[in-house]
Amino acid sequence: MTERIFNFSAGPAMLPVPVLEQAQREMLSLPGVGMSVMEISHRSKEFDDIINSAEQSLRELMGIPENYRVLFLQGGASLQFSMIPINLLPGGGSADYIVTGSWGKKAVKEAKRVGGVNVAASTQDGGFKNIPPQDQLKLDPHAAYVHITTNETIEGVEWHAEPEVGEVPLVADASSDILSHPIPLEKYALIYAGAQKNMGPSGVTLVIIRDDLLARIPDGLHTMLDYRTHVENKSLYNTPNTWGIYILNLVCQWLKEKGGLDGMHRENEAKAKMIYDAIDATDFYRGHADPEARSLMNVTFRLPSEDLEKQFAKEATAAGLDGLKGHRSVGGIRASIYNAFPREGAEALVAFMKEFEKKNG
Ligand SMILES: *Cc1c(COP(=O)(O)O)cnc(C)c1O
């Protein structure tokens, strides 16, 4: 048995240890099946039970109403950057995008290939440090939808309340904060997320879509790119990522044992507070995001110099705290502390930060 370290990776990220252990026990034979979940048909009764359980558990955990469909797709959140406008941005129409970081910019890039894009607000000039206030949103009441990124994984900036968008459907990339806290689901028309930050392994993309949006989809789309294909076939039009859906289902069971999303939210707040408090306690560390917009999932901060940041990440790795180097596009340090990340890891980071400052401050 090799020791597990504290893994601060932004994604793929830590999975709950009990989930990994159960998967290990069931690797060679699912109980009563005699085969690995990777070896059974996606059309078997056994897999049907798994995918249904995953959907039901998500419905329960997130409070997903009956008039929403739950889809398990592939292609990552990145394919959704294209699928959303292809399905929902009719010729001649325009969609509003509120850009609060690098992922939102990528979503805009793909939407522009399909139709009109109105950037209703962008915080890029300020270095993606905050969430634009409601009165600065230049929303178009006739927009096909409004797109936001609920948590910008790279910059560490998170929406803590939904923007008011009136009757226009709100579409959200929730890849890095899905299942981390309860949300008022009925405020959203479509939510999507790659699984590999907070739900499971890479290769599964969750899409939650309100029924009425399906009626807007133009005919003649490529079959695999049309949401209706996946709704009508219950995510089994082609072979889905069976292993990924199996793990996602186990993660949902673990979440229920942990007190659901309320329980997770409290735990996530406690972990993040420890690290932000350590940042705020000194001038040696500087948080990237404005305090009101700070992410509970990705804590981003700077040190007095890039050399010190390099040294910090290197020495942290040697001390068993891995994955702290910030994204190559912004530099600095990023501690990703998703649901499965343990409180002891946040404590260990805070202790390391104090020690590092003492030696180098
Ligand atoms: C990681 C991430 C993506 C990209 O996800 P893929 O599944 O790799 O396509 C998109 N948006 C956000 C907010 C992310 O964190």
The ligand as an SDF file (V2000), in Angstrom:
LIG
                    3D

 15 15  0  0  0  0  0  0  0  0999 V2000
  -12.4230   22.0320  -16.7090 C   0  0  0  0  0  0  0  0  0  0  0  0
  -13.4440   22.9950  -17.1860 C   0  0  0  0  0  0  0  0  0  0  0  0
  -13.8980   22.9910  -18.5110 C   0  0  0  0  0  0  0  0  0  0  0  0
  -13.3670   22.0440  -19.5490 C   0  0  0  0  0  0  0  0  0  0  0  0
  -13.8410   20.7750  -19.3060 O   0  0  0  0  0  0  0  0  0  0  0  0
  -13.5500   19.5550  -20.2980 P   0  0  0  0  0  0  0  0  0  0  0  0
  -14.3960   18.4940  -19.6740 O   0  0  0  0  0  0  0  0  0  0  0  0
  -12.0780   19.2830  -20.2020 O   0  0  0  0  0  0  0  0  0  0  0  0
  -13.9690   19.9250  -21.6460 O   0  0  0  0  0  0  0  0  0  0  0  0
  -14.8700   23.9010  -18.8670 C   0  0  0  0  0  0  0  0  0  0  0  0
  -15.3730   24.7730  -17.9780 N   0  0  0  0  0  0  0  0  0  0  0  0
  -14.9480   24.8090  -16.6980 C   0  0  0  0  0  0  0  0  0  0  0  0
  -15.5350   25.8030  -15.7550 C   0  0  0  0  0  0  0  0  0  0  0  0
  -13.9730   23.9300  -16.2660 C   0  0  0  0  0  0  0  0  0  0  0  0
  -13.5540   23.9540  -14.9960 O   0  0  0  0  0  0  0  0  0  0  0  0
  1  2  1  0
  2  3  1  0
  2 14  2  0
  3  4  1  0
  3 10  2  0
  4  5  1  0
  5  6  1  0
  6  7  2  0
  6  8  1  0
  6  9  1  0
 10 11  1  0
 11 12  2  0
 12 13  1  0
 12 14  1  0
 14 15  1  0
M  END
$$$$
